[in-house]
């Protein structure tokens, strides 16, 4: 069966709408060309070197997968936008030995006040050894993850972008904008909300377009700090989308509602901020000398599928949503962490038949939940009487520990539970960084392998020892006999029976060696 060729140019309706399943992968060759596929160059090509793409590249390199990351931008972004790494993302950094390096470039903040910016402290005893928010400049976290990937052997090529691809049963031929054709086993689109890979693949991206828009930037001001603080506090009583926050040296981050929805491809200019500040605050505070300016809307969309044959999507290429709660970067990094070991297993040849499909099955519902909670948060920032009344009610409800805890666990992703079937509540959840006899649990996960944590001393990883480490530790801080952890730290099995364990090792790590 010959395939249509996926290119960035105009395509027929048949090409745009055709839907390929994992078992219906088109044969590689342009119609009528008769050309042989390019020789295999890489195992995986990743489009986009943002946080998700860089994290995925590093995860693949832990398993000696040959990786090329292509990034259309010639240089990393220069503007300094502060992002927040939530608890689950900090745990992932700890699992790969990156946490100390990341923390030294950021600023710790309390883990609270995330949901719709309702100022409530985090409840006591959050289930994590890393229960804080790390504010860090986005260019810095991208650079650290890229350096981590390159240090593990990934190749990164800047100034080139994917413009087309074709796939068959054995791989994908990827075309770059300079006309070069590369061959890989898999292609992953981590190329942002306007993903070329997703569009060429014809995957639907349903949801809602932007109905409101917000201007955000960092700039110097000419007004006294006390005047700005007083005016901002007054406005925020009725307009939760307004914020002016000092960053030192006379520089402020300014967030102000836009007059309408514009073209996001066109960045705003300083005059846009001045006009909106005067309209809302009655003064522009003498803003000048911007460091960076941007706009964001409340568009909310989720890709219908994360995998079509040998092409996958991750990060903003798979989902976009308003920045309420600061979840976007975190969600993309967590996508990459889920996908990396599974795609590596597929490349290395030991993946169970359905393992790669669990990427969509597990991460798509998580993204859908994030989209829902950001929709709710955006409603709660409205200045209309109804949403303001709901916000007041929710503020009261968050005084109950259970409500506050539930919302913080949702925003920080430590409440995620994948559906692994019947079992104790811990099954499918991530395991916190507990004490073990060799130190800390997450220190044992740096290599990206599975881990059998055995308090009985009677079990073995046997024929899976090339993929799964075994720690017999009767002192481990667990209230169950044994757990099997996947490389992403989620609990895949709980019990003490070897035969039952072997079945779950096969489920997640394929057939035993030998």
N, C-alpha and C positions, 0 to 999 in steps of 0.2 A: 504494500500500500504506500503510495507516494503522499508526501505531506505538503501542505502549503508552506511557503517560506515566511517566517516571521521577520518582518523588517519594519523600520521606523517610517517608511514611506506609505503612500496610500495603499489600501488593501481592499479586496472585494468583501462583500457581506459574508460570503462563505468562509473566508479566512478569518474574519473578525469574530464570527459567532460560533464557529465550530468548537465543540467541547471534547477534549481528549481526557480519558481516564488513565489511571496508572497502568491499566492493562491494555490500553489502546493507544500505544505510543507510536506516532507516525515515523515512517522510515525516512532517514536523512538523505535528501537529494532534492535540489530544485526541480520542479516539473520540467521534464524534457532535457535537463542539463546533462544527465548521465555521468556527472562528475563524482569521483570517489570522495568520501569524507576526508577532511584534513587529518593528518596523523595525530594521535593522542598526545596532547601537550601537558595537560594537568588532570588531576582527579576532579577538582572542583574549581570553578570560576565564580567569584562573588562580584556582583555589580554593586559598588558603593562601599566606601570606606568610612562610614560613620560609626557610631558605637556598636550597632548590631553587626555590621559587616566585619569590623575589626575583631569583635569578640568571637564571632563564628570562625574566622580564620585561625585564631589562636586555639580554639577548641579542636578544630580539625588537625592542626599541626601536632597536638599532643599525641595523636595516633598516626603520625607519619603520613598524613594525607597531603598530596602535592596541591598547593593552593595558590591561586593567583587572584588578587583583589584589584579590580580596575575602578578608578575614581575619576570622574569627569573634571573635577576641580584640580587645577595645577598645584595649588597650595592649600593647606588647611585654612579654615576661616580665621580671620584676624580679630573679629570683634569678640569681646569678652562677655558672654551671656552666662550668668550663674544658673546652674541646674542643681537639682537635689537628688542625691542617691539615697533611696529608701532602704529600709532594713533588709529586705530580701536581696537587693542588688549588692549591698555590703557583704552579706553572707556569701554570695557567689564570688566576690573578690577574695574573701578569706579562703574559700575552697581552692583557689588557684594560686594562693600565696601573694596576692596583689594588694591586700588590704592596707598594709603599712605604707606602701608606696603611694597609694591613692589618698589616704588620710592626711599625709604630710603636705599635700597640695590643696587641701580643702579646709573647711571650718565646720566643726561639730555644732549641731544645733539640737535642741530637744525634739523628740519625736511626738509632736502634737500640733493641733491647729491645722490639720491638713484638709479636712472635709469642708469644702465651701468656705475655707478660711475662717471657720468658727473657732474662736479662741478658747479651746479647751485643752488642758494638759493631757499627756498620755496617761492612761491608767497604770497603776503599779504592776510590776511583775509581767511585762510583756515577754512572750516566749522566745527570747533571742538573747544571745550574748553580745549582740551588736545593735542594741535598741536606741539608735539615734539617727538623725538626718545629717548627711554630709553635703554642705553647699560647696560646689566646686565649679570653676569656669569650664564651660562646655569644651572649648578648644583643648583644655588640659586633659580632661578625661579621654577625649578622642585620641590625643597624642599618646597618652599612657597605654591605651589599649592597642593602638597601632604599633608602638614600640614593642609591646609584649608579643604581638603576633609575629613581627619581623624577627624578634629575638628567637622565636621558636622555629623560624625558617620559612615563614610565609613571604611571598613576593607581592609587593604593592606597586602598581603602575599608575601614576597620576597623569592627568591631561588626556585621558582617553575614556570613551564611553561605549557601552553596548548599543548597537543600532539594529541588530537583527540576530536571529538564531534559528537553527533547525535541529530537531531531535529525532533519534531513532531508538531501536532497542538497546544499542550499545553506548550511546552518548549524545552529546550536544555539540554542534559546531556553532561557535559564537563569532559574530562579526563586530569589529570595532569601527569607530567612526573614521579611521584612516584607511579602511578597506582590508585590514588584516583579519585573517580567519584563524581562529584557535579552536582546538578540539579538547573537550573535557567530558568526564563521565556525567557530571551534574553542573547545573547553573543555578545560582541562588540570587534572587533579586532583593538586595538591601538598599535600593536606590531611591528611597523616599516616597512621600505621598503622591508625587506625580510619576511614579515608577514607570520607566520605559518597558522594563521586563514584564510587569503586570499587564500593561496595555497591549503589548505584542502578543502576550499569551492569550488574550481575550477573556481573562477572568473578570467576572462582574465585581463592581465595587459599590454596592448599594448603600444608601444612607441618606443623610440630609445635607444639602449645601449650606454654606455660611449664610446666616440671617442677620448676624451682628458681627462687628469687627472691632478689634482693639489695637491701638497703637502702643508700642513698647520700645523703649530705647534708653540709652545712658548718655547723659549730657551734663554740662556744667550749668549752674544756676547763679543768678545775681541777687536773689533775695536771702534774707537771714534764715537760718535753720529753724528758729523758733516760729517765725511767721509761716513757713512751709508746713511744719508739723501741725500747727493749730488749724490751718485751713484744710489740710488733708484729713485730719480727724473729723472736722465738721462735715466735709463732703461724704466721707465713708459711712456716716450715719444712714444715708439714704442711697448711696451709690457704691456698691461693693466692687465695681470694676475699676475704680480709681485708686491709684496708689503713687506716692512719691516717697522714695526711701533713700537715705544717704549712703554713699559708698566710700566716703572719705575724700579729702582733697577738693571739696566743692562739687564733687560729681554725684549725681542722683540717678537712680533708675526711675523712669517716669512711665506709668501705665495709665492710659486715658482712653475712654471709649471714642471710637471714630464716628464721623458724621453719617457714614453709610458703609456699604460693602464695596470695596474697590478691587483692583486687579492685584492679587498677591504676588504676581511676577514683578510688579513695579514697587520698589521699596518707597516708603514715605519720605518726605523731606522735613527739615526742621520747621518750616512754616506750617505744616499740618499740625504739629504738636502745639505750636504757639497759638494757632487759631482755636484748637479744641480746649486748651487750658483756659484761654480767655472766656470761651463760651461756658465752661463748667465752673471754673474757680473765680472768674472775674479778673484774672491776671495771668500772665504767662510766666511769672516768677523770674523773668530775665533769662530764660534758658538760652544756651548758646554752646558752641563747640561740641557737637555730638560725637560720641565714640562710635556708636552704631545705632541704627534705627530699623525697626521692622514692624510688621503688622501680622496679626493672626486672627482667624475667624473661628466660628464654632461649628465648622463642617465636621460631620461625624460619619465615617464610612468604614466598612469592614469587608475585606475580600471574601468572596463566596467560597474560595478554595485556597489552601496554602500550598497545594501540590498538584501539578499536572505532569504526569510522567516523570521526566528527569529535571524538571524545572520547579523550583520552590520559591516562596516568598517569605520574608521576615521583616520585622521592624515596621517603619512607617509605610513601606510598600504593601503591607498587609492590613494596616489599620491606621486611621487618623482620627483625632478627637481634640477637643479643646484642652488647654494645658491645666485645667482645674485639678488640683491635687498633685501636680508635678509628676504624672505617671508615665508620660510618653517615652522618654529615654529608657526608663527602667523596664518598661514592657518589651521594648526591642531587644535590650540586652538579655532579658530572661527568655525571649524567643530563641535567641542564638544559643543559649546555654542548653535549652531543651533539644534543639535540632543537632547541635554539633556532634555529640557522641553517637547519635543514631545514624547520621549521614556517614560518619567515619566507619561505623560498623558495616554499613552497606558497601562502602568502597573496599574495606578490608576483607569482606566476604564471609563474615560470621553473623550477620544480622538475621534474626528470624524473619519470616516472610512478611509479616505485617508491621514490623517495628517502625519503618519510616512513615507509615500512615498514622502512627500514633502521634506524630508531631501535630498534624492538623486536629486530630481528635482531642488532644489535650490543650493546645494553645488557643484554638479558635474560641472555645467557650470562655476562656480567661479574658480574651480581648473583648468579647461581647459584653462581659460583666463590667470591664473598665469603661466601655462606651456608655453603658447605662448609668454608671455612677457619675461620669462627667456630665451627661445630660442633666441629671438631677442637680448636680452642683451649679451648673450654669443657670438653671431656673431659680435656684436659691440666691443668686446674685442680682436678680431683677429688682428694680425699684418699684414695681407694681405692688399694690396692697396685698393681693393674695399670696404671692411668693414671700413677701416680707412677713406675713403672718405665719406661714409654714416654717420660715427660718427661725422665728422666735420660738415656735413650738419645738423644733428639733434642737435648738440650743438648750431648752429645758430638759429634753429627753436625754441629751448627752451627759447630763449630770448622773445618770444611771451608768454604773461601771460597764454593764453588759453592752449597752448601746455604744458607748464610746469605744470600747475594746473592739467590737465588731467592725466599726467604721475604720479604725486605725489598721486593723489586720487586713481589711479589704484594700485600702489605699497602698499599704506597704507590701502587699502580696504575701505576707506570711500566713494568711488564712487560706491560701490556695490548696485545694485537695483534688487531685486527679482521680478519675473514676477507674480504679483497678478491680472493681468487683466487690463482692461481699467481704467483710472483714472488720477488724477494730477501727476505731476512728483515726488512729495514727496511719493506717494503710493509705497510701497515696499522698500523704502530706510530707513536707520537708522535715528533716530532723534537725533540731537546733545543734549548735556547736557545744557538745557536752564534753566533760572530762573523761579521758581514757588513760590507760596506764602509760601510754607513750606521749601524753600531753593533752592536746586538743584534737577532737574528732576531725575538724576540717583540715588540719595539717596532713591528715592521711589521704586526702582527696586531691592533692596537688597534681597528680598524674592523669586525672580524668578517667580513672578506672572505677569499676564497681567495688563495693566493700561489704563483706560478710562480718558483721559485728556479733560475736558469739560469746554469750555469758556462760554457756554450759561447758565449753571446751570439748564437746563431743562431735561437732559438725565439721565439714570440710567443703571447700570450693572445688575440690577434685579436678575434673577435666576442664574446668573453667578458670583455672589459676592463671592463665595467660591474659585474662580479661577482668578477673575479680580478685581482689586482695582479701586475706582472711586475718582477722584479729580476734584471738581468743582472750577475753578479758572479763573475768567474773566481777570485777570492780566497776565496770562501765556504768555510768549514771543513767540506767534504763530501768523501766518498770515492766519490761517484757523479756523473755529468755534470749531471743536473738532477732536481729533485723538484717535484711538484705537491702543495701542502699544502691540505687542506680548512680551513675557518674554525676548526675545533677543533684544528688543529695535527697531525692525523694524515696520514701520507704516502699519497696516493691514486695516485701514479704515479711511476715512476723510469725514466729513459731519455734519449734524445737525438734521437728521430725526431718531426718535427712532425705527421705523419699519425697516428701512434700517440697522441701527446699530444692531438690534437683529439678522438679517440675517447673518451679518458678525461675531457676537459673536458665533453663531452656527457653522459657517464655521471653526473657529479657536479653539473654546473652547467647542464644543460639545453641547449636549442638556442641557437646564437649569435644575437646581436642583428642585426637588419637582414636 
